[in-house]
Structure formats: C-alpha cells, structure tokens
Amino acid sequence: MNHQQQQQQQQTPHIILLASPGVGHITPLVSLAKLLVSRHHFSVTITVPSNSTSPSPTELSILNSLPTSISSIVLPPVALHGLPADAQVETLIWETMSRSLPALRDVFATLSTTHSIAALVVDLFGTDALILGNEFNALPFIFHPTNATTLSLFFHLPDLHRAYSLEYRDLTDPVTLPGCPPFLGTDLVDPMQDRTNDSYKWLLHMARGYMLAKGVLVNTFYELESQVIEALIEENLGTPPLYPIGPITQTDDSHLHNNDCLGWLDKQPEESVLYISFGSGGTLSCEQIFELAYGLEQSGQRFLWVLRSPNNEVANASFFGENVDKVDYKDPLSFLPKGFLERTNGLGLVVRSWAPQIEVLSHGSTGGFMSHCGWNSTLESVCKGVPFIAWPLYAEQRMNGRLLGDVWGVALRVKIGENGMVGRDEIGRIVRSLMEGVEGKRVRDRVRELKSKAALALREDGSSSKALEEVAIQWRKHVGNNLVQV
C-alpha cells in the first residue's frame, strides 16, 4: 500500500461491527455492513467471537463470501469452563462475548493505528463491549436485530424486574408496555421464563447495558411499528436515541445452499406451494415431525419442507417401531413416516436441513410460509409479500407470532394442544385455510400492503434511509472532529 492509499484509508471512517456467534446474528450484521459500504462509503470490519463449537461451517461460508470491501475477523476461541452443564444457549453466547473482550481490545488497538474508527456497533449480546468504544474514542452503538417491540421490553425490563416478584409465566394478567399489545407472561422472551436462571440475570445485565449506547439501530421500519416507536420517544425514559433502519435482510443466499428445489418450484402453479422452515436453530420432536407430515398429507396442498433431524431422536428411539423404514441419524428424511414421501410424490418436496430461502420466498410458485417467526425470516417474507403460518419455537418468537397474527394481520397462528403438540388435524386445517381460504386471502392482501410500505421505507427518501443517513452523518462528523484535533 502506497502513501496515498494509506492516507485515504486513515481518512475513510471505519466501523467495527461485533456479531454474536450464530447464523441468525451474523446474517443481519453482514447485510448492515454491505449497506454501510455501498450507500455510505464507510470501511467495515466484522468481528465474531468464538468458542469450541463456533463458528459453524455455515457461519464461515457467510464470512468467506464477503466482498473485498468488508473484512472479517474471527476472534480466538474462548473456553467456557465453570458453567453449569445445563447452561442455556443465551448464557453460552453472553459468556462467549464477555470472555472475548481482551481479544476484541487487541483488534481495536491494531485497527486504530491504520484506520479512523468512527463507531463500534454491537448486537444485543455485545453490550459489555461498548466500553471499548469510549476507550478508543469510537461512538458506541447497538444494532438491535429484531423489532422495536422487543426493544421496548428490554428498556422496561429493569422496571418490570422491580415491579414483579412472581415468575412472569405465572402472572394472571398480561404485561402491558406503552404502544405495544399486551403479552402473556408465557409469551415473553425465553430468558424471562425462569428468573432464577443465569440467562435471566444476563438479560437484565444486558438491558441495563443498553443505556451505555449513543444510539440504537433497530431492524424495523417506522411504518410497521410507529406506535411503539412514538411511545418510546414520548416516555422520555432517558434511553439512547432510536433509529429504525430496516428492513435489513439478505438479498441472496444461493451460495450457501443446494438449489435443486428451485427447479421443482419452477414446475408448480403460481402461489400454490407452502414453504416450511423453522430456521437455522429450529427443530421439532420426532412426534411433532410425524404430526406435521400427516397434517400436510391431509391438507392436500403443495409444500416444500426444509426438514432438520429431530431434537429428541435418541430419547424417543422406541417411538419409531414400525412407523419408519430405518432410522439414519445423519439423514433427516429417515424420520418421516413410512411411505410419506411416496404418497406425497409430486405434491410435495422435502429437502434436508437447508434451502435457499431468499430465492424460495421470491419464487412465483411460493404462496405461503410456515415459519418459526424468527425476525430475519419474518422480514424476508414481508419484503417478498408472502403470508405466514406462525409457529413460534423459542427466543422472542412467541412475541413475534403475536405481532404477526394479532397486530399486523399477516399470519394465521397454529393452536397448540394441551400436550404441547400441534396436531395433524389442526395442521391440515390451517394449511388449507392459508392456501385457499378466506382467511388466507385476508392475510395475503395485508402482507402485500406491508411489502409496499417496507419498499418505501428503503427508498432514498424513505424513513429508514433517512434514519441511517442521520447516523452516518454523526459518524462522519466524529471522525472529522478527531482528525482536526490531531
């Protein structure tokens, strides 16, 4: 690099993004990085903490496919010793992030010798790292990868913690927050379901850490959540400024997956196929896979099902009996009912573990999405105008399912039986209702309205584009002031 290139590098505002381990966390930050480079001409480094089980091959594939304008650094793996054997996934992520701070500090120290670092942007698990922004004179920001409703919950969590002594799941009355729909205690995020667990203590710690940020970028758009956004502004809680900059989604994920299913979709009638996927971390029990299979068969509707191996295959090996041909723990398809693939041949397609979701949702044959209600998938489907069957599994997904079905009206919600299962009759009913019923037409019309509003928010003069430009001006000004001082 010659002197002129070095000088240009030093003057270009640089943004350090800190992602949490996991595909669902890395993906939206990568999309944000691309936006910062292409539209606002920042240079960007994405840093990813790791432990003995991360990053996964899929995470590495995402990072390795980055354009040359974006660099990535996987921090040295940390040991997660001293944690209980039953530590929840949120605790594992928070501990990984916290124990990676020394390595992140070293990255900061190295980059600050060659770059003008304008800001450090961390995702929701990375609030402990915000102190490094102040240490290296970089503006500390949070990227909240889900909606403003969950952000409101986090902002209010310290008050809720003081107001309630009962477990939230045992509350008889809903929890109400300004601008938000009422939520049952059992609908709140997973770490709030057991106040004695370390994951709840971490969540409370994280919520308080949000107050250290200079601003919070939220992956939503004003037109979708205007009530909660306005309520947060009017409450004047002393929280950081809120910038709705979404929907930030992937534009292409075909490099990650097998595309065989796209050829099958090409042969199907328009809007006739129900796409079924429960995300990168979503799995069902053996029994629930059977119920879903029989329900799809009963519905008589076309389907494309991304099937992952069950979450209890060993414990329930006795369940199989004569129900399956032969169980192969490496092959998700071996957990399907005997004869299912033959009976649904031509009507449905089951693929193993992964599919090019962006391309599937963009395809003209796709007419519905049975989803776990993860926020990345939710925004991708809204942006493509595909209505939902909401089947939340974990994290904040029950809250998302409530918003999708009862507030925004873009989803039909499955009814869970007393045994905790969604039965085949319910599955057959709701699939038919979405794909050919009156309710399905209603949610389809509504999601198309939101698709148009999302597109408007992302236009150059749209609400989200203006919000991100406001942040970008702050970051450029900060670097300019630093250069003048030097």
Secondary structure as UniProt FT lines:
FT   HELIX           3..11
FT   STRAND          13..18
FT   HELIX           23..40
FT   STRAND          43..48
FT   TURN            52..53
FT   HELIX           57..64
FT   TURN            68..69
FT   STRAND          70..74
FT   TURN            81..82
FT   TURN            85..86
FT   HELIX           89..99
FT   HELIX           101..111
FT   TURN            112..114
FT   STRAND          116..123
FT   HELIX           124..129
FT   HELIX           130..135
FT   TURN            136..137
FT   STRAND          139..144
FT   HELIX           148..163
FT   HELIX           168..170
FT   TURN            178..179
FT   HELIX           185..187
FT   HELIX           190..193
FT   TURN            195..196
FT   HELIX           198..209
FT   HELIX           210..212
FT   STRAND          215..218
FT   TURN            222..224
FT   HELIX           226..235
FT   STRAND          242..244
FT   HELIX           254..256
FT   HELIX           260..266
FT   TURN            270..271
FT   STRAND          273..277
FT   HELIX           286..299
FT   STRAND          302..307
FT   TURN            311..316
FT   HELIX           317..320
FT   TURN            321..322
FT   TURN            329..330
FT   HELIX           332..335
FT   TURN            338..339
FT   HELIX           340..343
FT   TURN            346..347
FT   STRAND          348..352
FT   HELIX           357..362
FT   TURN            364..365
FT   STRAND          366..371
FT   HELIX           375..384
FT   STRAND          388..390
FT   TURN            395..396
FT   HELIX           397..402
FT   HELIX           403..407
FT   STRAND          411..413
FT   TURN            418..419
FT   HELIX           424..436
FT   HELIX           438..458
FT   TURN            460..461
FT   HELIX           463..485
//
